[in-house]
Amino acid sequence: MPRPQPNSRHPDLFLLDDPPVPLAATERTKLLPLASALLTETTLASRAAREARDEDRA
């Protein structure tokens, strides 16, 4: 079965217009606490969901 050819009328939504710009060191140090907080929140939420699921099974 032949593969369909891409339609040139529709642009690729995932194609980057410009190459990504590397983050400066100061930007990385600002993002690190945010990433850490997000990871902590995700871990706590996952743990709470697991405990609630375990209580439902008991």
Secondary structure, 3 states (H helix, E strand, C coil): CCCCCCCCCCCCCCCCCCCCCCCCHHHHHHHHHHHHHHHHHHHHHHHHHHHHHHHHHC
